[in-house]
Amino acid sequence: MFPSSTPGLSRLKKNHKLSLAGVAAIGAATLSLSVVPGPAPAEAEVREVAAAPAAAWSGYRNAELQAGIAGQKSAFEVKAAAAAKAKAESEAATKAEATAKARAAKAKAAAKAEAAAKERAAAQAAASRTAARKPVYADNLDGWIREALSIMKKHDIPGSYEGIHRNIMRESSGNPNAINDWDINARNGVPSIGLLQVIKPTFDAYHIPGTKKSQWDPVANIVAACNYAADRYGSMDNVDSAY
């Protein structure tokens, strides 16, 4: 089979064959020299191919480790951010609550001050109304008797409008300037004076503070005379003649 499989070789000349043989020998020698100093190329390739998966695996592991670290860092950052947000929200809520309490306290104080001011204003208004309601009595017999009765009431001195009016009309006919200059009192230097004809010693003894200290003043005269009548007769209502 060999000769037939290489038919060209049978036609080569002898010197050509020798040349080919020499080239082959030189190539073999050269190949043997290049192989001897280092590892065979096939072995190096095997090592490179074997090393490639290991390098790839190492790279994959590094990438996986880095991804894990990055994931852990990201999770930590998310957790830290959430904690910071929660803390900020808590502080904001505390601050808002404190602000609300301060505003409520301020509003309460303002309301209290306003209520106190209103109360003072109401008291002043009531006092003004009371002062405004203070009776203004007519400057006549009716007014004098009514004013005398209001003073007598404050000092618990008994007497009625009818009893006072009746005795005034008998003693002076309602004239506040009436004077008796002929009876025993007049002869003794202490004439009876005024609406109810009161002598000076009696007026001084039964005068009521707050009224004028003068027998000629109609109101002071009525109050002092009624005070004397209450002490001696129980009330001016019980007097029907000179007293």
C-alpha positions as CSV (number, residue, x, y, z in Angstrom):
1,M,0.0,0.0,0.0
2,F,2.7,2.5,0.8
3,P,4.2,2.8,-2.7
4,S,0.8,3.2,-4.2
5,S,-0.3,5.8,-1.6
6,T,2.7,8.0,-2.5
7,P,3.1,7.6,-6.2
8,G,5.1,10.8,-6.7
9,L,8.0,9.5,-4.6
10,S,8.7,6.7,-7.0
11,R,9.3,9.2,-9.7
12,L,11.7,11.4,-7.7
13,K,15.3,11.3,-8.7
14,K,17.9,9.9,-6.3
15,N,19.4,13.2,-5.5
16,H,16.0,14.7,-4.8
17,K,15.3,11.9,-2.4
18,L,18.6,12.5,-0.7
19,S,17.8,16.2,-0.4
20,L,14.4,15.5,1.1
21,A,16.0,13.0,3.5
22,G,18.5,15.7,4.5
23,V,15.9,18.3,5.1
24,A,13.9,15.9,7.1
25,A,16.9,15.0,9.2
26,I,17.7,18.7,9.8
27,G,14.1,19.4,10.7
28,A,14.1,16.5,13.1
29,A,17.3,17.7,14.7
30,T,16.0,21.2,14.9
31,L,12.8,20.0,16.5
32,S,14.7,18.0,19.0
33,L,16.9,20.9,19.9
34,S,13.9,23.2,20.4
35,V,12.0,20.7,22.5
36,V,14.8,19.8,24.9
37,P,15.4,23.1,26.7
38,G,11.7,23.8,27.7
39,P,8.4,22.0,28.2
40,A,6.6,20.7,25.3
41,P,4.1,23.1,23.7
42,A,1.4,20.7,24.3
43,E,2.1,20.5,28.0
44,A,2.1,24.4,28.3
45,E,-1.2,24.5,26.5
46,V,-2.6,21.9,28.9
47,R,-1.4,24.0,31.8
48,E,-2.9,27.2,30.3
49,V,-6.2,25.4,29.6
50,A,-6.2,24.0,33.1
51,A,-5.3,27.3,34.6
52,A,-8.1,29.2,32.7
53,P,-11.0,27.8,34.6
54,A,-9.3,28.4,37.9
55,A,-8.7,32.0,37.0
56,A,-12.2,32.3,35.8
57,W,-13.5,30.8,39.1
58,S,-11.3,33.1,41.1
59,G,-12.6,36.1,39.2
60,Y,-16.2,34.9,39.8
61,R,-15.5,34.4,43.5
62,N,-14.0,37.9,43.7
63,A,-17.0,39.4,41.9
64,E,-19.4,37.5,44.1
65,L,-17.5,38.6,47.2
66,Q,-17.5,42.2,46.0
67,A,-21.2,42.0,45.2
68,G,-21.9,40.6,48.7
69,I,-19.9,43.3,50.3
70,A,-21.7,45.9,48.2
71,G,-25.0,44.4,49.1
72,Q,-24.2,44.4,52.8
73,K,-23.0,48.0,52.5
74,S,-26.1,49.0,50.7
75,A,-28.3,47.2,53.3
76,F,-26.4,49.0,56.1
77,E,-26.8,52.3,54.4
78,V,-30.5,51.7,53.9
79,K,-30.8,50.7,57.6
80,A,-28.8,53.7,58.7
81,A,-30.8,56.0,56.5
82,A,-34.1,54.5,57.9
83,A,-32.8,55.0,61.5
84,A,-31.7,58.6,60.7
85,K,-35.1,59.3,59.2
86,A,-36.9,57.8,62.2
87,K,-34.8,59.8,64.6
88,A,-35.4,63.0,62.6
89,E,-39.2,62.3,62.5
90,S,-39.2,61.6,66.3
91,E,-37.3,64.8,67.0
92,A,-39.6,66.7,64.7
93,A,-42.6,65.2,66.5
94,T,-41.1,66.1,69.9
95,K,-40.4,69.6,68.7
96,A,-43.9,69.9,67.3
97,E,-45.4,68.7,70.5
98,A,-43.4,71.1,72.6
99,T,-44.4,73.9,70.2
100,A,-48.0,72.9,70.5
101,K,-47.8,72.8,74.3
102,A,-46.1,76.2,74.4
103,R,-48.8,77.7,72.1
104,A,-51.5,76.1,74.3
105,A,-50.0,77.5,77.4
106,K,-49.7,80.9,75.8
107,A,-53.3,80.8,74.6
108,K,-54.4,79.7,78.1
109,A,-52.5,82.6,79.7
110,A,-53.9,85.0,77.2
111,A,-57.4,83.7,77.8
112,K,-56.9,84.0,81.5
113,A,-55.6,87.5,81.2
114,E,-58.5,88.4,78.9
115,A,-61.0,86.9,81.3
116,A,-59.5,88.9,84.2
117,A,-59.6,92.0,82.1
118,K,-63.2,91.4,81.2
119,E,-64.0,90.7,84.9
120,R,-62.3,94.0,85.9
121,A,-64.2,95.8,83.1
122,A,-67.5,94.3,84.2
123,A,-66.8,95.3,87.8
124,Q,-66.0,98.8,86.7
125,A,-69.1,98.9,84.6
126,A,-71.2,97.6,87.5
127,A,-69.7,100.2,89.8
128,S,-70.4,102.9,87.2
129,R,-74.0,101.6,86.9
130,T,-74.3,101.6,90.6
131,A,-73.0,105.2,90.8
132,A,-75.3,106.1,87.9
133,R,-78.2,104.5,89.7
134,K,-77.6,106.5,92.8
135,P,-80.9,108.2,93.4
136,V,-81.2,111.8,92.7
137,Y,-83.8,113.2,95.0
138,A,-85.9,116.1,94.2
139,D,-85.2,119.3,96.2
140,N,-88.6,119.4,97.8
141,L,-90.4,117.9,100.8
142,D,-91.0,114.6,99.0
143,G,-87.4,114.3,98.0
144,W,-86.1,115.3,101.5
145,I,-88.3,112.6,103.2
146,R,-87.3,109.9,100.7
147,E,-83.6,110.7,101.0
148,A,-83.9,110.7,104.8
149,L,-85.6,107.3,104.7
150,S,-82.7,105.8,102.6
151,I,-80.2,107.0,105.2
152,M,-82.3,105.9,108.1
153,K,-82.5,102.4,106.5
154,K,-78.7,102.1,106.5
155,H,-78.6,103.0,110.2
156,D,-81.5,100.9,111.2
157,I,-83.6,103.9,112.3
158,P,-87.3,103.1,112.1
159,G,-89.9,105.3,110.6
160,S,-92.3,105.5,107.6
161,Y,-93.0,108.1,105.0
162,E,-96.5,108.7,106.4
163,G,-95.3,109.1,110.0
164,I,-92.5,111.6,109.0
165,H,-94.8,113.6,106.7
166,R,-97.5,113.8,109.2
167,N,-95.2,115.2,111.9
168,I,-93.5,117.6,109.6
169,M,-96.8,119.1,108.5
170,R,-97.8,119.6,112.2
171,E,-94.4,121.0,113.3
172,S,-93.5,123.3,110.3
173,S,-96.0,122.9,107.5
174,G,-93.1,121.7,105.4
175,N,-91.0,124.8,105.7
176,P,-87.3,123.9,106.3
177,N,-86.6,127.5,107.5
178,A,-89.3,127.4,110.2
179,I,-88.2,128.6,113.7
180,N,-90.0,128.8,117.0
181,D,-88.8,132.0,118.7
182,W,-91.4,132.3,121.5
183,D,-91.5,129.0,123.4
184,I,-89.5,127.9,126.5
185,N,-86.7,126.6,124.3
186,A,-86.4,129.9,122.5
187,R,-86.4,131.8,125.8
188,N,-83.5,129.4,126.9
189,G,-81.6,130.3,123.8
190,V,-82.1,127.1,121.9
191,P,-85.0,127.6,119.6
192,S,-86.7,124.8,117.7
193,I,-85.6,124.9,114.0
194,G,-86.4,123.2,110.7
195,L,-88.9,120.7,109.4
196,L,-89.3,118.8,112.6
197,Q,-88.4,121.7,115.0
198,V,-85.3,120.2,116.6
199,I,-83.3,122.1,119.2
200,K,-79.5,122.3,118.9
201,P,-78.6,120.0,121.8
202,T,-81.0,117.3,120.5
203,F,-79.7,117.7,117.0
204,D,-76.1,117.4,118.0
205,A,-76.8,114.3,120.2
206,Y,-78.7,112.5,117.5
207,H,-76.9,113.7,114.3
208,I,-76.1,110.9,111.9
209,P,-72.7,111.0,110.1
210,G,-73.0,111.5,106.4
211,T,-75.6,114.2,106.7
212,K,-74.8,117.9,107.0
213,K,-74.2,119.1,110.5
214,S,-76.8,121.8,110.4
215,Q,-80.3,122.0,111.8
216,W,-81.3,124.0,108.8
217,D,-80.5,121.2,106.3
218,P,-83.9,119.4,105.7
219,V,-82.5,115.9,105.4
220,A,-80.1,116.2,108.4
221,N,-83.0,117.6,110.4
222,I,-85.4,114.7,109.5
223,V,-82.8,112.0,110.2
224,A,-81.7,113.5,113.6
225,A,-85.3,114.0,114.7
226,C,-86.3,110.4,113.7
227,N,-83.3,109.1,115.5
228,Y,-84.3,110.9,118.7
229,A,-88.0,109.8,118.3
230,A,-86.8,106.2,117.8
231,D,-84.8,106.4,121.0
232,R,-87.6,108.0,123.0
233,Y,-90.8,106.7,121.5
234,G,-89.7,103.7,119.4
235,S,-90.4,105.5,116.1
236,M,-91.5,108.8,114.6
237,D,-94.6,106.9,113.6
238,N,-95.6,106.8,117.3
239,V,-95.4,110.6,117.7
240,D,-98.7,112.6,117.4
241,S,-97.9,115.8,119.2
242,A,-95.0,117.9,120.5
243,Y,-92.2,115.6,121.4
